[in-house]
């Protein structure tokens, strides 16, 4: 692929900013891509806008790894390229910084175009409201901390520093200085003349994992010592810069400390300071048994009454060895372990005085991926607890806390419930609202998931909740409700853009989202069939008004902090992603950058929705992608790609590529003269295989009726669950001339009874609550499992099949592919099995990715285009 020069370029290319011309019918376009000579295709990522909206930045990533960061003036179109660079940041409208892969820091003056450089930079941050920049640099194989001004003039250097941590306001930092005879932690007040204060030092111990209080007025960190190649943490250090006091929690010297417990070594994600700065939270777990090495492997004991599979316990430990929350009382220097061995998984409420304990061991073993759990409300200091939710879903996703911890919301039996902390009462918030707040389209056996809580209002008087289409505002005082949007009537799904929400989070608390309905808010909207998408403005009293809503995929909305400029990325199947600049005041919008200009050299075809009705009367939609060289007077072969619901791909642009984890790329095929069909599939519980047959046949017939497709030249392809469906469909119909199946289940009975080694769980959950949609167990419905098992009908297959698997697939065990091959071999059916050594459920090795992509194309060309039979297809 074309390599981008490693020198900084300033590009003035007005032609790049013109609006796209219609693709089909342009002069000089090529009807096919040379898949062996693909070059220069990029992916547009990380779009951002400066505070006043005069500048934008974006990154183009390439398969060749020659990623490039660009900065563009949205008015003059001046563009500056930074090859192989990232971590780009605007400093107002004055400067832009980034760092490339070689460690060169670059600082661009946005007014003069002058670029200053600094070599050997490991990391950097703007500090003190952007007045200075702090760096870690490597000089003569030693790292040092430097502080420079915004012209890169050196202000301060500290040797032997490899790490620093900034407080949230970026007005102070701490660093560890590592020298041969001493490790030292120092606090630096940045706006006090870089004044420094010693915090802690040791000749034998190292310090790490600095965690600041949210206000930046205190911090906590740990020390560690290495013994026999094991890192041991036994001390926490709390430091208050205001009082210059240091407090140490030494587990080994603390009275009543359980000797079988150790502080969790992954402490960076499990350490926090309470808002009142009176307590520190951290995690501990039981020490792992030190086993004497033996030449013989340990004998495994598998008991059907075990809470978890042996492999799960071996990998993650049993419940007793999992993390427990500890509260360190700073004033009294005492600790409290929260919960018990049966009650783990603590989440603190925002006020950190109460928490929720999850007791997820009570209902095991269970044929669920995530077993049910009881939830208890616990007082963090007294350990007093009360049952909150009995036998709820075994994860935290449907439990939410209000900003002040006054309320807890949870989803149960199809409704949102409110628990009032003061009155200690439960109340059904949504029982009187005539809409469903859980997934209306769910066709899996598991209970439908709710659409979620959007946010709490800042005054904590109301909460905003999503249904399928709309945002509802519900009073927490009297349960009165109203719709903020009117999406159901318009068939538009509305959601808050994340920029409109304020997010508070702490290590042991769930993030709390709040919104101010008095402000102007941005919503994302998308048609239920994905035909249109865009962004809307919500203003109290004025409702919802569109900023942009078009027949495209529109994402990455960014609004300038000041002014009225905003950016978004738009794309279609036949239009590469482009950046659009809009202005709320004028209403004007224009394309200011378009990726992949070489796209215009090809006839890209188009995508369109097709409608079809299944034998059971269900009305569904699919996507038909047209070939590059489309001529309505010709007939074309078609490849049908299957999974579940795929309408989200309607406007998704896909770069042509031979490097895909599952081999298939729709653009590769449309570029070579194929139609490609993505049908939506819906399922009847207990009949996953026959549901797929019904939907795919109906969609294929509809596509043939819609476009000039040769009904005798249609192929089928699927991977994973799509592989299972492909295996099954070709046992029930001869509609498809050939098929390709990747990592697919062939025997429902053996897969139900298998161990899923990637999850260390049994396989039953996939059938009883997930994709395979049987709901009942094998022993309750043996006939159903056999009826939906491809291997039961192997003798009926007339379709030549190419199948493939990763030799080390632990998600759908490669045995499923080997058994399928053995059955087809015994029955003398046409099948070639590709086994990629040391690969898993998807291919990671790029050589294997390319090999599979080429072989899939060659296979379809042979059977659907009367192409040449390749040597690898010929029996040996």
C-alpha positions in Angstrom: 0.0 0.0 0.0 1.0 3.6 -0.5 3.2 4.8 2.3 2.6 8.3 3.6 5.7 10.4 4.0 6.9 10.9 7.6 7.5 14.6 7.0 4.8 17.0 8.0 2.8 18.3 5.1 0.6 21.3 4.6 -2.0 20.5 2.0 -4.1 22.9 0.0 -6.5 20.7 -2.0 -9.8 22.4 -2.7 -11.0 19.5 -4.8 -11.2 17.3 -1.7 -14.0 19.4 -0.2 -16.4 19.4 -3.1 -19.7 17.7 -2.6 -20.0 14.2 -3.9 -21.1 13.7 -7.5 -23.5 10.8 -8.2 -21.5 7.7 -8.4 -23.2 5.6 -11.0 -22.6 6.6 -14.6 -19.6 8.8 -14.2 -17.1 8.8 -17.0 -14.0 6.8 -16.7 -15.1 4.6 -13.9 -13.9 1.0 -13.5 -16.5 -1.7 -13.1 -14.3 -3.9 -10.9 -11.7 -3.7 -8.1 -8.4 -5.5 -8.4 -8.7 -7.3 -5.0 -5.0 -8.3 -5.1 -3.9 -4.7 -5.5 -6.0 -2.8 -3.0 -4.2 0.4 -1.9 -4.9 3.5 0.1 -8.3 2.7 1.6 -8.7 4.4 4.9 -11.1 4.5 7.8 -12.2 7.9 9.2 -12.0 8.1 13.0 -11.6 10.4 16.0 -13.3 13.5 14.6 -13.0 16.5 17.0 -13.6 20.3 16.9 -11.9 23.2 18.6 -13.6 25.2 21.3 -14.7 28.0 18.9 -15.3 25.6 16.0 -12.7 27.1 13.6 -10.6 24.0 13.5 -11.2 20.3 13.3 -9.0 17.2 13.5 -9.5 13.6 12.3 -7.5 10.5 11.8 -7.3 8.2 8.8 -6.3 4.7 9.7 -4.9 2.2 7.1 -4.3 -1.5 7.0 -0.7 -0.7 6.3 -0.5 1.0 9.8 0.4 4.3 8.2 -2.2 6.1 10.2 -2.3 9.9 9.8 -3.7 12.6 12.0 -5.0 15.7 10.2 -5.8 19.2 11.4 -8.0 21.4 9.2 -9.2 25.0 9.3 -12.9 24.8 8.5 -12.9 28.2 6.7 -9.7 28.3 4.7 -9.5 24.5 4.2 -5.8 24.6 5.2 -4.8 21.1 6.2 -1.8 19.9 8.2 -0.9 16.2 8.2 0.9 14.4 11.1 1.9 10.9 9.9 1.7 8.0 12.4 0.6 10.4 15.1 -2.1 10.3 17.8 -3.2 11.8 21.1 -4.2 15.0 19.3 -5.5 17.9 21.4 -6.6 21.5 20.8 -5.5 24.3 23.1 -8.3 26.8 22.4 -7.9 28.2 18.9 -4.2 28.8 19.4 -2.4 25.5 19.4 -2.7 21.8 18.5 -0.5 19.1 19.9 0.1 15.4 19.1 2.8 12.7 19.5 3.9 10.3 16.8 5.0 6.7 17.1 8.7 7.6 17.3 8.0 9.7 20.4 8.2 13.1 18.7 5.9 15.7 20.3 4.6 18.3 17.9 3.1 21.6 18.8 1.4 23.5 16.0 0.7 27.2 16.2 -2.7 27.5 14.5 -2.1 31.2 13.7 1.4 31.0 12.2 1.6 27.4 11.1 4.9 27.1 12.9 5.5 23.6 14.4 7.8 23.1 17.4 9.1 19.6 18.1 10.4 17.7 21.1 11.9 14.3 20.8 11.8 11.2 23.0 8.5 12.0 24.6 6.6 9.1 26.3 3.6 11.1 27.5 2.4 14.6 28.0 -0.4 16.7 29.4 -1.4 20.4 29.4 -1.6 21.7 33.0 -2.8 24.7 35.0 -5.5 25.7 32.4 -3.1 25.2 29.5 -0.3 27.5 30.8 2.3 24.7 30.8 2.9 21.2 29.5 4.3 18.3 31.6 6.3 15.6 29.8 7.9 12.3 30.6 11.0 12.0 28.3 13.7 9.4 27.8 17.2 10.9 27.7 20.1 8.5 27.5 18.0 5.5 28.5 16.8 7.4 31.6 13.3 8.9 32.0 12.8 12.4 33.4 9.9 14.7 34.1 9.9 18.1 32.4 7.7 21.1 32.7 7.7 23.5 29.7 5.7 26.6 28.7 3.6 26.6 25.5 6.6 27.7 23.4 8.4 24.6 24.8 10.8 26.6 26.9 12.1 24.4 29.7 11.0 25.5 33.1 11.8 22.5 35.3 13.5 19.1 35.1 13.4 16.2 37.6 15.6 13.2 36.9 14.7 9.5 37.3 10.9 10.0 37.0 9.0 7.5 34.8 5.5 8.3 35.9 3.3 11.2 37.2 -0.3 11.6 38.1 -2.2 14.8 37.8 -5.0 15.8 40.1 -8.5 16.3 38.4 -8.0 20.0 38.1 -4.5 19.7 36.7 -3.2 22.1 39.3 -1.0 19.6 41.1 0.8 16.4 40.5 2.6 13.6 42.2 5.5 11.6 40.9 7.7 8.8 41.9 11.5 9.2 41.6 13.3 5.9 41.3 16.9 5.9 42.2 19.4 3.1 43.0 19.1 3.4 46.7 15.7 5.1 47.2 12.2 5.4 45.8 10.5 8.7 46.6 7.0 10.1 46.1 6.8 13.9 45.8 3.8 16.3 45.6 4.1 19.4 43.4 1.8 22.4 43.6 1.9 23.7 40.0 0.5 27.1 40.6 2.7 27.7 43.7 6.0 28.1 41.9 6.2 24.4 41.4 6.7 24.0 45.1 7.4 20.4 46.2 6.6 18.4 49.3 8.0 15.0 50.3 5.3 12.4 50.7 6.9 9.0 51.2 10.2 7.2 50.5 11.6 3.7 50.9 14.8 1.9 50.0 13.0 -1.4 49.3 9.5 -0.7 48.3 8.0 0.8 45.1 5.0 3.1 45.0 2.2 3.0 42.3 -1.4 3.5 41.4 -2.0 7.1 42.5 -5.7 7.8 42.9 -7.0 11.4 43.5 -10.1 12.6 45.3 -12.5 14.1 42.9 -11.8 17.6 44.2 -8.0 17.0 43.9 -7.5 17.8 47.6 -6.2 14.4 48.6 -4.8 11.2 47.1 -4.2 7.6 48.0 -1.7 5.2 46.6 -0.1 1.8 47.4 3.4 0.4 47.9 4.5 -2.9 46.6 7.4 -5.3 47.1 8.4 -8.2 44.9 9.1 -11.6 46.5 9.8 -14.7 44.4 8.6 -13.0 41.3 5.3 -12.1 43.0 4.2 -8.5 43.5 2.8 -8.1 47.0 0.8 -5.0 48.2 0.3 -4.6 51.9 0.2 -0.8 52.5 -2.0 2.0 51.5 -0.8 5.6 51.8 -3.2 8.5 52.1 -1.9 12.1 51.7 -3.5 15.4 52.2 -1.7 18.3 50.5 -3.6 20.9 52.5 -2.5 19.6 55.9 0.6 17.9 54.7 -0.4 14.8 56.6 0.3 11.2 55.6 -1.6 8.2 56.9 -0.5 4.6 56.3 -2.6 1.5 56.4 -0.3 -1.5 56.9 -2.2 -4.7 56.6 0.4 -6.8 58.4 0.4 -4.5 61.4 -3.3 -3.8 61.6 -5.1 -5.5 64.6 -7.6 -8.1 63.6 -6.5 -8.1 59.9 -7.5 -11.6 58.5 -4.2 -13.3 57.8 -5.7 -15.2 54.8 -6.6 -11.9 53.0 -4.4 -9.8 50.7 -4.9 -6.4 49.1 -5.9 -6.9 45.5 -2.9 -6.4 43.2 -4.9 -4.8 40.4 -5.5 -1.9 42.8 -5.7 0.8 40.2 -9.3 -0.1 39.4 -10.2 -0.9 43.0 -9.1 2.1 45.0 -11.1 5.2 45.8 -11.4 8.1 48.3 -14.9 8.8 49.8 -16.4 12.2 49.0 -16.1 13.3 52.6 -12.4 12.3 52.6 -12.9 10.4 55.8 -12.7 6.9 54.3 -10.7 5.0 51.6 -12.3 2.1 49.7 -10.2 -0.8 48.4 -10.5 -4.5 47.5 -9.1 -7.6 49.1 -9.3 -11.3 48.4 -8.2 -14.5 49.9 -4.7 -15.7 49.4 -4.4 -18.4 46.7 -3.1 -21.7 48.0 0.6 -22.2 47.3 0.8 -25.6 45.7 4.0 -27.7 45.7 5.1 -28.2 42.1 4.7 -31.7 40.8 5.7 -33.5 37.7 2.2 -34.9 37.5 -0.8 -32.8 36.7 -3.4 -32.2 39.4 -6.3 -34.7 39.4 -9.5 -32.7 38.5 -12.6 -33.3 40.6 -15.8 -32.3 38.9 -19.0 -32.5 41.0 -22.4 -31.8 39.5 -23.3 -29.8 42.7 -20.4 -27.4 42.2 -21.5 -23.8 42.1 -19.2 -23.3 39.0 -17.5 -25.6 36.6 -14.0 -26.9 37.6 -12.5 -24.9 34.8 -14.1 -21.7 35.9 -12.8 -22.1 39.5 -9.4 -23.0 38.2 -9.3 -19.9 36.1 -10.9 -17.4 38.3 -11.0 -19.0 41.8 -14.0 -19.9 43.8 -16.4 -17.3 45.3 -14.4 -17.1 48.5 -11.3 -16.0 46.5 -13.0 -13.1 44.8 -12.8 -9.5 45.6 -14.3 -8.1 48.8 -14.8 -4.4 49.6 -12.9 -2.9 52.5 -13.6 0.5 54.1 -10.6 2.2 55.8 -11.7 4.8 58.4 -9.0 7.4 58.3 -9.7 9.1 61.5 -9.7 6.0 63.7 -7.4 3.9 61.5 -9.8 1.0 61.5 -11.2 -1.1 58.7 -14.4 -2.9 57.9 -14.9 -5.7 55.3 -18.2 -5.3 53.6 -20.4 -8.3 52.8 -19.5 -12.0 53.1 -18.3 -14.9 51.0 -21.8 -15.3 49.7 -22.4 -11.5 49.1 -19.9 -10.0 46.8 -20.0 -7.5 44.0 -20.6 -4.3 46.0 -21.7 -1.1 44.3 -21.8 2.0 46.4 -24.5 4.6 46.1 -23.3 8.1 45.2 -23.2 9.2 48.8 -21.0 6.2 49.6 -22.8 5.6 52.9 -24.9 2.8 51.5 -24.2 0.1 49.0 -25.8 -2.8 47.1 -24.5 -6.3 47.7 -25.0 -9.0 45.1 -25.5 -12.5 46.4 -25.0 -14.4 43.1 -24.1 -17.8 44.5 -27.5 -18.7 45.9 -29.1 -20.0 42.7 -26.1 -21.9 41.2 -25.7 -24.1 39.4 -28.0 -22.6 36.8 -28.2 -23.0 33.0 -27.8 -19.2 32.6 -24.7 -17.4 31.5 -25.3 -14.9 34.4 -27.1 -16.6 37.2 -29.9 -14.9 39.1 -29.0 -13.0 42.3 -30.4 -11.4 45.4 -29.6 -7.8 46.1 -29.2 -6.3 49.6 -29.0 -2.7 50.7 -26.2 -2.4 53.2 -24.9 0.3 55.5 -21.2 0.5 54.6 -20.0 1.3 58.2 -22.5 -0.7 60.3 -22.8 -3.6 57.9 -26.6 -3.6 58.6 -28.3 -5.0 55.5 -31.9 -5.5 54.2 -33.1 -7.5 51.2 -33.9 -5.1 48.2 -34.5 -7.4 45.2 -35.1 -11.1 45.4 -33.9 -13.3 42.5 -33.2 -10.5 40.1 -31.0 -10.6 37.0 -27.4 -11.4 37.9 -25.8 -8.2 36.7 -25.9 -4.5 37.6 -27.1 -3.1 34.3 -30.8 -2.7 35.4 -30.1 -1.1 38.8 -29.6 2.7 38.9 -29.0 5.2 41.6 -30.2 8.8 41.8 -27.6 11.6 42.1 -28.1 12.2 45.9 -28.7 8.5 46.7 -32.3 9.3 47.6 -33.7 6.7 45.2 -32.8 3.3 43.7 -34.4 2.3 40.4 -34.5 -1.3 39.2 -36.3 -3.2 36.4 -38.5 -6.2 37.2 -41.4 -8.0 35.6 -41.5 -5.6 32.7 -41.6 -2.4 34.7 -39.3 0.2 36.3 -39.6 0.2 40.1 -38.5 2.9 42.5 -37.2 2.3 46.0 -37.4 5.4 48.3 -34.5 5.3 50.8 -36.4 7.6 53.2 -39.7 5.8 53.3 -38.2 2.4 52.6 -41.0 1.6 50.1 -41.1 0.1 46.6 -43.2 1.7 43.9 -44.0 0.7 40.3 -43.2 3.8 38.2 -44.4 2.6 34.8 -47.5 0.4 35.5 -49.9 3.1 34.3 -48.0 4.0 31.0 -49.4 2.3 27.9 -46.1 1.4 26.4 -43.4 -1.3 26.8 -40.2 -0.3 28.3 -38.4 -3.5 27.4 -37.2 -4.8 24.0 -40.3 -5.2 21.8 -38.3 -7.1 19.2 -36.8 -9.7 21.5 -37.1 -13.2 20.1 -34.8 -15.0 22.4 -36.0 -17.1 25.4 -34.3 -14.8 27.9 -36.4 -12.0 29.5 -36.5 -8.9 27.4 -34.1 -6.2 28.4 -35.3 -2.7 29.2 -34.3 0.1 26.8 -32.7 1.8 29.8 -32.8 4.9 31.9 -31.7 8.0 30.0 -30.9 10.3 32.9 -32.1 11.9 36.1 -33.0 15.5 36.1 -30.6 17.7 38.1 -33.4 18.6 40.6 -34.0 14.9 41.2 -37.7 15.5 40.7 -38.1 13.4 37.6 -36.3 10.6 35.7 -36.1 10.1 31.9 -36.6 6.6 30.6 -36.4 5.2 27.1 -39.0 3.0 25.4 -38.3 1.7 21.9 -38.8 5.1 20.2 -39.2 7.8 22.8 -37.9 9.5 25.9 -40.4 9.6 28.8 -40.3 12.0 31.7 -41.7 10.5 34.9 -42.3 12.3 38.1 -40.7 10.7 41.2 -43.2 12.5 43.3 -46.6 11.4 41.9 -45.7 9.0 38.9 -47.2 11.5 36.4 -45.6 11.1 33.0 -45.2 12.7 29.6 -43.3 12.0 26.4 -40.4 14.4 25.6 -40.3 13.1 22.0 -42.9 11.8 19.5 -40.8 9.1 17.8 -43.3 6.3 17.7 -45.6 8.3 15.5 -42.7 9.2 13.2 -41.1 5.8 13.3 -37.9 7.4 14.7 -35.9 6.1 17.6 -34.7 9.0 19.8 -31.9 8.9 22.2 -29.9 11.6 24.0 -26.5 12.3 22.5 -23.9 11.7 25.2 -22.7 15.3 25.0 -26.0 16.4 26.4 -25.6 14.3 29.6 -23.5 14.9 32.6 -21.8 11.9 34.0 -20.6 11.3 37.5 -18.6 8.2 38.4 -16.4 6.7 41.0 -14.5 3.4 41.2 -17.1 1.6 43.4 -20.2 3.4 42.2 -22.2 3.1 39.0 -22.0 6.1 36.8 -24.9 8.5 37.3 -26.2 10.4 34.3 -28.0 13.7 34.8 -29.5 16.2 32.4 -30.7 19.8 32.6 -33.9 20.1 30.6 -33.7 23.9 30.8 -30.7 23.7 28.4 -30.5 23.1 24.7 -30.0 19.3 24.3 -28.8 17.2 21.3 -30.7 14.0 20.4 -29.7 11.3 18.0 -32.5 10.0 15.8 -32.7 6.9 13.5 -35.5 5.4 11.5 -36.6 2.0 12.8 -35.5 0.5 9.5 -32.2 2.5 9.5 -33.2 4.2 6.2 -32.6 7.7 7.8 -30.6 9.0 10.7 -29.4 12.3 12.1 -29.4 14.7 15.0 -32.0 16.9 16.6 -32.2 19.8 19.0 -34.5 19.7 22.0 -35.5 23.0 23.6 -38.0 23.2 26.4 -41.2 24.6 25.2 -40.2 24.2 21.5 -39.9 20.5 21.3 -37.6 18.5 19.0 -36.3 20.1 15.8 -34.0 18.5 13.2 -30.4 19.7 12.7 -29.8 17.0 10.1 -31.9 13.9 9.1 -31.1 12.2 5.9 -31.0 8.9 4.0 -27.5 8.2 5.3 -25.7 6.8 8.3 -24.9 9.9 10.4 -22.6 9.6 13.5 -19.8 11.3 15.5 -21.6 14.6 16.2 -19.3 17.1 17.8 -20.4 20.6 18.8 -18.0 23.4 19.6 -18.0 24.5 23.2 -18.5 28.1 22.1 -20.2 29.4 19.0 -22.7 27.6 16.8 -20.5 25.3 14.7 -20.8 21.6 14.8 -19.5 18.6 12.9 -20.8 15.1 12.0 -19.7 12.2 9.8 -22.0 11.0 7.1 -21.8 7.9 4.8 -23.8 5.7 2.6 -23.0 2.3 1.2 -21.9 4.0 -2.0 -20.5 7.2 -0.4 -17.3 7.0 1.7 -17.5 8.7 5.1 -17.2 12.5 5.0 -17.1 15.3 7.6 -19.8 17.9 7.4 -19.6 21.3 9.0 -22.9 22.9 10.1 -23.9 26.1 11.9 -27.0 26.3 14.1 -27.4 30.0 13.6 -27.3 30.1 9.8 -28.6 26.6 9.2 -25.9 26.1 6.5 -24.0 22.8 6.2 -21.2 21.7 3.8 -18.9 18.8 3.3 -15.4 19.9 4.4 -13.6 16.6 4.0 -14.3 13.4 2.2 -12.3 10.2 2.7 -11.2 7.7 0.1 -11.2 9.9 -3.1 -10.2 6.9 -5.1 -13.8 5.6 -4.6 -14.8 7.9 -7.4 -12.9 5.7 -9.8 -15.3 2.9 -9.5 -19.0 2.2 -10.1 -20.0 1.4 -6.6 -23.6 0.2 -7.0 -26.2 1.0 -4.4 -28.0 -0.5 -1.4 -31.8 -0.6 -1.0 -34.3 -2.1 1.3 -36.5 -5.0 0.1 -39.6 -6.3 1.8 -40.7 -9.9 2.2 -43.3 -12.0 4.1 -42.5 -15.3 5.6 -44.6 -18.4 5.4 -45.8 -17.5 8.9 -47.0 -14.1 7.8 -44.2 -12.0 9.3 -43.4 -8.9 7.3 -39.6 -8.3 7.3 -37.0 -6.3 5.5 -33.6 -7.0 4.1 -30.8 -5.1 2.3 -29.9 -5.7 -1.3 -26.5 -4.5 -2.4 -26.1 -4.0 -6.2 -22.9 -5.0 -8.1 -20.5 -2.3 -9.3 -21.1 -3.1 -13.0 -24.9 -3.2 -12.6 -26.8 -3.4 -15.9 -30.6 -4.1 -15.7 -30.3 -6.1 -18.9 -27.9 -8.6 -17.5 -28.4 -11.4 -15.0 -26.1 -11.7 -11.9 -25.2 -14.2 -9.3 -26.0 -13.4 -5.7 -24.5 -14.2 -2.3 -26.8 -14.3 0.7 -25.0 -13.3 4.0 -26.9 -14.4 7.1 -26.8 -13.8 10.8 -29.8 -12.4 12.7 -31.0 -8.8 12.1 -28.7 -6.9 9.7 -30.7 -3.7 8.7 -28.1 -1.6 10.5 -25.7 -2.2 7.6 -28.0 -0.4 5.1 -25.9 2.8 4.8 -22.6 1.4 6.2 -19.7 2.1 3.9 -17.3 -0.9 3.8 -13.7 -0.6 2.5 -12.7 -3.4 0.2 -10.3 -5.6 2.0 -8.8 -9.1 2.1 -8.2 -8.8 5.8 -11.4 -9.7 7.7 -11.7 -11.9 10.7 -14.4 -14.0 9.1 -13.3 -13.7 5.5 -16.4 -12.1 4.0 -16.5 -8.5 2.8 -19.7 -7.3 0.9 -17.7 -4.7 -1.1 -15.3 -7.4 -2.4 -18.3 -9.3 -3.8 -20.3 -6.4 -5.2 -17.0 -5.2 -6.9 -16.7 -8.5 -8.7 -20.2 -8.6 -10.2 -22.3 -10.1 -7.4 -25.5 -9.0 -5.8 -25.3 -9.4 -2.0 -28.4 -9.9 0.2 -28.5 -9.3 4.0 -31.9 -10.6 5.1 -33.3 -10.0 8.6 -34.2 -13.2 10.4 -36.7 -13.6 13.2 -37.2 -16.7 15.2 -39.9 -18.9 16.7 -38.9 -20.2 20.1 -38.0 -23.9 19.8 -37.4 -23.7 16.1 -34.3 -21.7 15.3 -33.3 -23.8 12.3 -36.7 -23.8 10.5 -37.2 -20.1 11.3 -34.0 -19.3 9.5 -35.0 -21.5 6.5 -38.4 -19.6 6.3 -36.9 -16.1 6.5 -34.0 -16.7 4.2 -36.0 -18.4 1.5 -38.6 -15.6 1.6 -36.0 -12.9 1.4 -34.1 -14.6 -1.5 -37.3 -15.0 -3.5 -38.1 -11.3 -2.9 -34.6 -10.3 -4.1 -35.0 -12.4 -7.3 -38.3 -10.7 -8.0 -36.8 -7.3 -7.4 -33.6 -7.4 -9.4 -32.0 -9.3 -12.4 -30.6 -12.2 -10.3 -30.0 -15.6 -11.7 -32.0 -18.0 -9.5 -29.7 -20.8 -10.4 -26.6 -19.0 -9.3 -27.2 -18.1 -5.6 -24.8 -18.8 -2.8 -25.2 -18.7 1.0 -22.7 -17.7 3.7 -22.6 -17.4 7.4 -20.2 -17.4 10.4 -20.7 -18.5 14.0 -24.5 -18.5 14.6 -24.7 -17.7 10.8 -22.6 -20.8 10.3 -25.1 -22.9 12.2 -27.9 -21.5 10.1 -26.1 -22.1 6.9 -25.4 -25.8 7.9 -29.1 -26.2 8.7 -30.6 -24.4 5.7 -28.8 -26.5 3.1 -30.3 -29.6 4.7 -33.8 -28.3 4.0 -33.6 -26.6 0.6 -31.8 -26.8 -2.7 -32.3 -23.1 -3.4 -28.6 -22.4 -3.0 -26.1 -23.5 -5.6 -23.3 -23.5 -3.0 -22.6 -22.4 0.6 -19.8 -21.3 2.9 -20.1 -22.0 6.7 -17.6 -20.8 9.3 -17.3 -22.1 12.9 -20.9 -23.4 12.8 -22.7 -25.7 15.2 -23.6 -29.0 13.5 -24.9 -31.1 16.4 -27.3 -29.3 18.7 -27.3 -32.2 21.2 -23.5 -32.4 21.7 -23.2 -28.6 21.7 -25.8 -28.3 24.4 -23.8 -30.8 26.6 -20.4 -29.2 25.8 -18.2 -27.0 27.9 -17.7 -23.6 26.4 -14.0 -23.3 27.2 -13.8 -19.6 26.2 -16.3 -18.8 29.0 -15.6 -21.8 31.3 -19.4 -22.4 31.4 -21.7 -25.1 30.1 -23.3 -24.8 26.7 -26.9 -25.0 27.9 -27.4 -21.2 28.3 -26.9 -20.7 24.5 -30.1 -22.8 24.0 -32.2 -22.0 27.0 -31.8 -18.2 27.0 -29.7 -17.1 24.0 -29.2 -17.4 20.2 -30.2 -21.0 19.8 -33.6 -20.1 21.2 -34.8 -23.5 22.4 -35.9 -22.2 25.8 -36.6 -25.7 27.2 -33.7 -28.1 28.1 -32.6 -31.0 26.0 -34.2 -33.4 28.4 -37.6 -31.6 28.2 -37.6 -31.4 24.4 -35.3 -34.1 22.9 -37.3 -34.1 19.7 -36.9 -30.3 19.2 -33.2 -30.5 19.7 -32.8 -33.3 17.1 -35.2 -31.5 14.7 -33.0 -28.4 14.8 -29.7 -30.2 14.5 -28.1 -30.0 11.0 -26.4 -33.4 11.4 -29.8 -35.1 11.6 -30.4 -34.3 8.0 -26.9 -34.5 6.5 -28.0 -37.2 4.0 -30.4 -34.6 2.4 -27.6 -32.2 1.4 -27.1 -31.5 -2.3 -25.3 -28.2 -1.9 -21.5 -28.1 -2.2 -20.1 -26.7 1.0 -16.9 -24.9 2.0 -16.6 -24.9 5.8 -13.8 -23.5 8.0 -12.8 -23.3 11.6 -10.0 -22.1 13.8 -8.2 -25.2 15.1 -8.2 -23.7 18.6 -11.8 -22.4 18.6 -13.0 -22.4 22.2 -16.3 -20.6 21.5 -17.8 -23.1 19.1 -15.5 -26.0 19.6 -13.8 -27.1 16.4 -15.2 -30.6 17.1 -18.5 -29.3 15.6 -16.8 -28.7 12.3 -14.9 -32.0 12.4 -18.0 -33.9 13.1 -19.8 -32.2 10.3 -17.0 -32.9 7.9 -17.0 -36.6 9.0 -20.7 -36.9 8.4 -20.5 -35.3 4.9 -17.4 -37.4 4.1 -19.2 -40.7 5.1 -22.2 -39.6 3.0 -20.0 -38.7 0.0 -21.2 -35.1 0.0 -19.2 -32.2 -1.5 -17.4 -30.5 1.3 -14.0 -28.9 1.8 -13.0 -28.0 5.4 -10.3 -25.4 6.1 -8.7 -25.6 9.5 -6.6 -22.7 10.5 -4.0 -23.8 13.1 -3.8 -21.9 16.4 -6.7 -19.7 15.5 -9.9 -19.1 17.5 -13.5 -18.3 16.6 -12.3 -15.5 14.4 -9.0 -15.3 12.5 -6.3 -13.0 13.8 -3.3 -14.0 11.6 -3.4 -11.7 8.6 -2.0 -14.4 6.3 -4.9 -16.6 7.2 -7.4 -13.8 6.9 -6.2 -13.2 3.3 -6.2 -16.9 2.5 -9.8 -17.3 3.7 -11.0 -14.2 1.8 -9.5 -15.4 -1.4 -10.7 -19.0 -1.0 -14.2 -17.8 -0.3 -14.2 -15.7 -3.5 -12.7 -18.6 -5.5 -15.3 -21.0 -4.2 -18.2 -18.8 -5.2 -16.6 -17.9 -8.5 -16.3 -21.6 -9.3 -19.9 -22.5 -8.5 -21.7 -19.3 -9.3 -19.7 -17.9 -12.3 -18.4 -21.2 -13.8 -15.0 -20.1 -12.8 -11.8 -22.1 -12.7 -11.5 -24.9 -10.2 -8.6 -24.1 -7.9 -5.9 -26.7 -7.0 -7.0 -26.6 -3.3 -10.5 -27.7 -4.3 -9.3 -30.9 -6.1 -9.4 -34.1 -4.0 -6.0 -35.6 -3.3 
